[in-house]
Amino acid sequence: MLKSVRVWIEKQSEKFNMPCDMTGMCAMASAELFTRMSKLGVNCKIAVNDCHVFVFCGDTVFDVTASQFGKDDVEIGKIGSEYFWEVHNEFNSVNELESHVLKEKWDIPVI
């Protein structure tokens, strides 16, 4: 599933004329990954910090845009093991994430 979301977000990135390393696409990618995982009954959350958005379950991170930090296209890691995997806010829905992005006036696509 992670790889299929990565392929999907690469196509979305082209539509939005965003960088090929997926900078600025983490919110949209995380929203899509969260939605797919939730439909399968996986209890996960969306995490946000000052520079990144990703999905996590327990203390495990699922990140399909880690390439913007020089990592592989798809990464699985642990909360806090990288500075960009620190959790400052967590959300239980895409709507909550979208509200946060709008409130913070981030110029990135979510859905």
C-alpha positions, 0 to 999 in steps of 0.5 A: 500500500505504501508504494501505491500511495507513493506512485499516486502522490508522484502523479499528484505532484506533477499536477501541482507542479511541485518538486520531484522530491515531494517537498510540499506534498506530505500533507496530501500524501499523508491524507491519502495514506491515512484514508486507505489505512483507515478503510482497512481498519488500521488505527492510525493518526496523522502527525504534524510538526514544523516541517513535515506531515506523516502517518503513524500507528503506535510509535511506528511511522509510515512516510511516503514523502521522506525523499524530501529529507534525503531518505528513500521514497517510502520509509518505515521508522520510529517516532522521534528517530529523525527530527522530521518524525517528531509529533507536535500535533496529531489528528484523527481525520483528514478534516482535522489536518485540513483545518490545521493547514488552513489555520496555519496558512501553509501553502500546500495541497491537502486534498 
